[in-house]
Amino acid sequence: SRFNSKRPISDRQIGKYVATDIIGSGAFSIVYRGYHSELNMPVAIKMMKHDIALHPDFQNSFLNEARTIAKLSHENIVTIYDIEERFKTVFIVQEYLEGSSLRDMLNVMKRISPKTTIRYLMQILSGLQYAHERRIVHQDIKPGNILLAKDGAPRLTDFGLAHIARYPPITTRGEMIGTFQYLSPEGCNRQPLDERADIWSLGVILFEMLVGERPFEGEGYPGAIVSAILNQPAPSLAGFRDDVPPPLN
């Protein structure tokens, strides 16, 4: 009995948890709002898509690595509560945040003040350093994977899913188009990714927060974006706004 991910659901039991309705989706997963059936605690339930879950290498690598990621405990990383194997796929049960994402903020504000940008950056870097010290590389840092809690604190989510799912770093699938602009040169060249790739992606986000656009747009086409990342020099912030402190530039 395959879990139906094509339409909203109503009170679908997944082990100790109940999924209620779809609240998001991406290249690897569909996210449901839900709750713990005994504690009545709200949770987010991330279901790995079946074309990923049924891949021959998936079961061999996913659970061990997912359990490693689930051990991360930091105020700037979304907490993972549990992992459930049901309906021929895997569900990651995690902290439910009622806030928005950095992507939502950028869609509304376009530019963010240097002071607020630095405050967010330092918190994100704190969580990222914590993960890197444990040899966990995110591999898909982008504004949509930085959630903003009600108290305004940024929290990184989806650690390691790109690596766990063995998904190609370059793809033309619609869900991945928004990832191209944040790829490191190593990602563009399909080379192994380490902590430096995460730092590159965060640098792209830093530029976007301050300027309102990404440094390597490539006219919106995947091939042109990759070419820009590999060949164009990084633009200076000084050419876009005059209130950015020189050290930040």
C-alpha positions, 0 to 999 in steps of 0.5 A: 500500500503506497502512501498517496502523495498526490493530493492532500490527506486527512489523518493518515497514521505514520507510526506514532504520528498523524499526517494531516495536510501538505505544506510544501514539496521539493526535489526529494520530498513532500512535507506534511503538517502533522502531530504526535498521536499520543503527545499531541505535539505538532511536527513536520513530516518529510516524506521522501519521494518514491522515485528516490526511496525505491532507488537501489542504493537508497536503502543501503545508505539512507538510514545510517546517514539520516540517523547521523544527521538526526543527532545534530542538536543546535539552536540554528538547525531544525531538530529531527525527532524520528525516522519512520519506514512506511509505505515503501518509503521513509518519513523524517519527522522533525520540528514544526516551525510556524514561521516562514523561510528566508526565501519568503522574506527575500520575496517580500523585502528584496534587500535586507539591512547590513545589520540584520544580514550580519545577525542572521549570517552569524547565527547560520554560520554557528549552526553550519560550523557545528555540523561541519565539525561533525563532518556533515556537509549540507550540500543544498544551502539556499534561502528556502532551506533556512527557516525563520522561527517565530522568534526570528532565529534562522534554522537550517533544514534539509541537511545532507538530503542531496547527498543521502538521496544520491541526487545529481547536483545538476538536473533540469527537473523543475524543482531544482532550478531554484538551486542552480544559482547557489551551486559551488564551482565544484557542484557545477563540475560534479566534483565531490563536495566538502565544507567549502561548497556550503560556505560558497552557497552561504556567500551567494545568499549573503550577496542576495540578502544585501543586493536583492539579486544573486551574483550569478543569474545567467539569464535564468537558464541552467547552462548559462548559470553554471557558465557564469559561476565557473567563469565570471568574477564575483561582483563587488557589493560596492557597485550596488549599495553604499551603506555596506561596511568595507570589511563586509564587502 
